Amino acid sequence: MDRKCIRSVQSLILPAVALGIIRAAVIARLSRSALLEVLHHDYIRTARSKGLVEHVILYKHALRNALIPIITIIGMQFAALLAGTIIIENVFYLPGLGRLAFQAISQRDFPVVQDIVLLIAVMVVGMNLLVDLTYMFLDPRIRLE
């Protein structure tokens, strides 16, 4: 890798940390509480009484059932992440859609603002669709009708 590429990656570390640290903390906290709640169910006790290894119980039984609220929060965090990029791109003076949105608002360029809002709305709806489709794979009892 050349120096320019390394410097480009290094300049993205701080904005990525600023965007991701709060969301990662929320997801970690929710993951912990969801797993603790699932570990008290009867089917986990039954799996332990069958003599299954603890990591099989955690990954195959508990985590699969605890992923539903975690996936929901990840989908909701996606909208907050898109909104946060507008601020982060302006603070760190990065080129991107957020910076373009801010410049279009300040210059009263309404067609560009409308396009950016429409694009972000489509991305959020697409993420919600992806979350709903993920539910089907995690829990076979959930079916689209």
Secondary structure in CASP SS format (residue, H / E / C, confidence):
PFRMAT SS
TARGET T0000
AUTHOR 0000-0000-0000
METHOD secondary structure of the structure
MODEL  1
M C 1.00
D C 1.00
R H 1.00
K H 1.00
C H 1.00
I H 1.00
R H 1.00
S H 1.00
V H 1.00
Q H 1.00
S H 1.00
L H 1.00
I H 1.00
L H 1.00
P H 1.00
A H 1.00
V H 1.00
A H 1.00
L H 1.00
G H 1.00
I H 1.00
I H 1.00
R H 1.00
A H 1.00
A H 1.00
V H 1.00
I H 1.00
A H 1.00
R H 1.00
L H 1.00
S H 1.00
R H 1.00
S H 1.00
A H 1.00
L H 1.00
L H 1.00
E H 1.00
V H 1.00
L C 1.00
H C 1.00
H C 1.00
D H 1.00
Y H 1.00
I H 1.00
R H 1.00
T H 1.00
A H 1.00
R H 1.00
S H 1.00
K C 1.00
G C 1.00
L C 1.00
V C 1.00
E H 1.00
H H 1.00
V H 1.00
I H 1.00
L H 1.00
Y H 1.00
K H 1.00
H H 1.00
A H 1.00
L H 1.00
R H 1.00
N H 1.00
A H 1.00
L H 1.00
I H 1.00
P H 1.00
I H 1.00
I H 1.00
T H 1.00
I H 1.00
I H 1.00
G H 1.00
M H 1.00
Q H 1.00
F H 1.00
A H 1.00
A H 1.00
L H 1.00
L H 1.00
A H 1.00
G H 1.00
T H 1.00
I H 1.00
I H 1.00
I H 1.00
E H 1.00
N H 1.00
V H 1.00
F C 1.00
Y C 1.00
L C 1.00
P C 1.00
G C 1.00
L H 1.00
G H 1.00
R H 1.00
L H 1.00
A H 1.00
F H 1.00
Q H 1.00
A H 1.00
I H 1.00
S H 1.00
Q C 1.00
R C 1.00
D C 1.00
F H 1.00
P H 1.00
V H 1.00
V H 1.00
Q H 1.00
D H 1.00
I H 1.00
V H 1.00
L H 1.00
L H 1.00
I H 1.00
A H 1.00
V H 1.00
M H 1.00
V H 1.00
V H 1.00
G H 1.00
M H 1.00
N H 1.00
L H 1.00
L H 1.00
V H 1.00
D H 1.00
L H 1.00
T H 1.00
Y H 1.00
M H 1.00
F H 1.00
L H 1.00
D C 1.00
P C 1.00
R C 1.00
I C 1.00
R C 1.00
L C 1.00
E C 1.00
END
